Amino acid sequence: MKKIYSLVMLSVVAVFFSMEDMNAAAKKKTVYYYYAENCEACKRAQNHFKKPESIKANGSWDYNGITFIQYRIVDENNKLIHKNINKRNAICSQIVKKTGKKDIVYYDRDVYEYYNNKGIPHYRKEGRYARKDEAFPTPVFIIGDRIILGFNLTNINYSISLLE
């Protein structure tokens, strides 16, 4: 009888832990990270999120339970890598379609409208006294339904917290 009870308890524990593992995998957080080699803010971001030097272009790494998938957007000669720009545009367009909003770009303390101009992602905002209309700077973090421009830890951490 003790063997049967022990076997049942072991089975229950095994099922519980396997369900916990499945839930953890389902809740995995992903950040799409677009960078340029000559970008100082990108280097600070990579140091902060402990990007291994062995990671090649379009690779990924894990940091504190977050998977960073990186895409380089310019080559050694500072020429655009259109394949990666197109991936970024596709993800941004999916967010706009999913949310029904274009105000998904966060830069410093402001929220901007996303749009695509001749294949290059842009952000804009027209205010009473100011107008902003520019191409995305680097680095770019796409986290959930948000596009974070620049290395702003407050915006990045808040957006990551929304994934939970």
TAFENBEL-V440379 format. One record per residue. N is the residue number from 1. RES is the residue in one small letter. SS is DSSP state (@ for helix, = for strand, . for the rest). OMEGA is omega in whole degrees, 0 to 359 (NA if undefined). D_FIRST is the distance of its C-alpha to the first C-alpha in Angstrom with 2 decimals. Layout:
# TAFENBEL-V440379
N;RES;SS;OMEGA;D_FIRST
N;RES;SS;OMEGA;D_FIRST
This chain:
# TAFENBEL-V440379
1;m;.;179;0.00
2;k;@;179;3.81
3;k;@;181;5.38
4;i;@;179;5.22
5;y;@;179;6.26
6;s;@;180;8.57
7;l;@;179;9.85
8;v;@;180;10.71
9;m;@;178;12.36
10;l;@;179;14.17
11;s;@;180;15.43
12;v;@;179;16.69
13;v;@;180;18.43
14;a;@;179;19.94
15;v;@;180;21.28
16;f;@;182;22.68
17;f;@;178;24.51
18;s;@;176;25.84
19;m;@;177;27.18
20;e;@;177;28.78
21;d;@;179;30.43
22;m;@;179;31.75
23;n;@;179;33.15
24;a;@;179;34.78
25;a;@;181;36.40
26;a;@;182;37.60
27;k;.;182;39.20
28;k;.;182;40.99
29;k;=;180;44.53
30;t;=;176;47.46
31;v;=;173;51.02
32;y;=;188;53.86
33;y;=;180;56.34
34;y;=;188;59.92
35;y;=;172;62.13
36;a;.;183;65.35
37;e;.;185;65.82
38;n;.;185;68.91
39;c;.;180;67.36
40;e;@;178;66.97
41;a;@;177;64.61
42;c;@;179;62.42
43;k;@;177;62.31
44;r;@;179;61.31
45;a;@;181;58.53
46;q;@;176;57.27
47;n;@;182;57.29
48;h;@;182;55.50
49;f;.;173;52.73
50;k;.;177;52.59
51;k;.;179;53.54
52;p;.;180;53.17
53;e;.;182;56.52
54;s;.;181;55.00
55;i;.;179;54.35
56;k;.;179;56.91
57;a;.;179;58.55
58;n;.;176;56.23
59;g;.;179;53.17
60;s;=;176;50.44
61;w;=;178;48.59
62;d;=;177;45.92
63;y;=;179;46.70
64;n;.;178;44.31
65;g;.;181;42.20
66;i;=;175;45.37
67;t;=;176;46.52
68;f;=;176;50.29
69;i;=;188;51.92
70;q;=;174;55.46
71;y;=;176;58.61
72;r;=;185;61.93
73;i;.;173;64.76
74;v;=;180;67.79
75;d;.;182;68.45
76;e;.;181;70.22
77;n;.;180;73.57
78;n;.;175;72.47
79;k;.;181;72.47
80;l;=;172;69.96
81;i;.;189;66.97
82;h;@;179;67.17
83;k;@;181;63.86
84;n;@;175;62.03
85;i;@;180;64.35
86;n;@;176;63.58
87;k;@;180;59.81
88;r;@;179;60.44
89;n;@;181;62.65
90;a;@;179;60.06
91;i;@;179;57.34
92;c;@;179;59.84
93;s;@;177;60.89
94;q;@;179;57.29
95;i;@;179;56.85
96;v;@;181;60.10
97;k;@;182;59.05
98;k;@;184;55.55
99;t;@;185;56.80
100;g;.;181;60.18
101;k;.;173;61.76
102;k;.;180;64.00
103;d;=;185;63.82
104;i;=;183;60.95
105;v;=;181;62.70
106;y;=;180;62.27
107;y;=;187;64.81
108;d;.;183;65.22
109;r;.;185;65.13
110;d;=;175;66.27
111;v;=;183;64.83
112;y;=;177;66.82
113;e;=;175;67.07
114;y;=;168;65.95
115;y;=;183;68.26
116;n;=;180;69.12
117;n;=;180;72.70
118;k;.;177;73.64
119;g;.;180;70.14
120;i;=;180;69.79
121;p;=;181;67.50
122;h;=;172;69.46
123;y;=;181;68.91
124;r;=;176;71.43
125;k;=;176;72.18
126;e;=;179;75.38
127;g;.;181;76.02
128;r;.;184;79.00
129;y;.;184;80.37
130;a;.;177;78.50
131;r;=;179;77.41
132;k;=;180;74.83
133;d;=;186;74.59
134;e;=;173;73.35
135;a;=;179;71.20
136;f;.;169;67.77
137;p;.;175;68.00
138;t;.;353;65.32
139;p;.;176;62.55
140;v;=;177;60.86
141;f;=;174;57.23
142;i;=;186;55.71
143;i;=;182;52.71
144;g;.;180;51.22
145;d;.;183;54.24
146;r;=;174;56.52
147;i;=;181;59.02
148;i;=;178;59.70
149;l;=;180;62.99
150;g;.;180;63.55
151;f;.;179;61.28
152;n;.;185;60.63
153;l;@;179;57.35
154;t;@;179;57.37
155;n;@;182;57.57
156;i;@;181;55.09
157;n;@;178;52.42
158;y;@;180;52.88
159;s;@;177;52.59
160;i;@;180;49.42
161;s;@;179;47.95
162;l;@;180;48.68
163;l;.;185;46.36
164;e;.;NA;43.25
